[in-house]
Amino acid sequence: MIEKRAAQRHRVFKGGTITFENSGIPCTVRNMSAGGAAIDLDTPVTLPPSITLSITRDDFVRNCRTVWRSDKRIGLAFVQ
């Protein structure tokens, strides 16, 4: 498989929340880099193009866009 990421991702296992349209959904952050992250959701959910990823314990909040999806795992790119 050809690696397309600009920055190497690091494996993590952190609880997070994605928010959009005044609602929040818990997620598990599986890996992260300076430019994005992969998250797992408990159930498949239709997401809008722009969401916010928050990891409370790390005081981390980033605006994101979805770049790929595979069932309950979603790849996010951080928006500058």
Secondary structure as UniProt FT lines:
FT   STRAND          10..20
FT   TURN            21..22
FT   STRAND          23..32
FT   STRAND          36..40
FT   STRAND          50..55
FT   HELIX           56..58
FT   STRAND          60..70
FT   TURN            71..72
FT   STRAND          73..78
//
